[in-house]
Amino acid sequence: MSQLFSEETHRNMLARIPHCTGRDISEWLRTVEEGPSLFRFDEKVSWLRGEHDLAYGHAKAIVHEYDLRRAARKR
């Protein structure tokens, strides 16, 4: 897996995703949640890229945010 974004870069990327994709972050997080049961980070990123034609950075930011929120729910 490649190096993760800094927190600032991650937040900036998330802020740009709705403008670039036409869909809100909440929609993308729901897409990941309802998508195939993939376990590995890179599998989820590849699925988003292939299925939804997302740029690598956008897909990576969405999956990272999904994982962060999922971990927070488990606490």
Phi, psi and omega in degrees: 000144181281170182297139178286155176291155170292164180301317180296315179297319179300312180297319178296319179296314179301321181295330181275339186302313180302320179294319183283329186250342183080008180229141178290159178302319181300324177294318180293321178296321176295322177300316178295316180301318184271355181284189181297154181282078178260140185262322186275143180307310184293332176292319178295317178299313180298320179297313179300318180296314183286318185281327187239008175055043178270152172293153182304312182298320179294314180298318180296318179294320179296312181295320178299315179296320177301313180295321178298314182291324178295317178296322180293325179292331183283345183283000000 
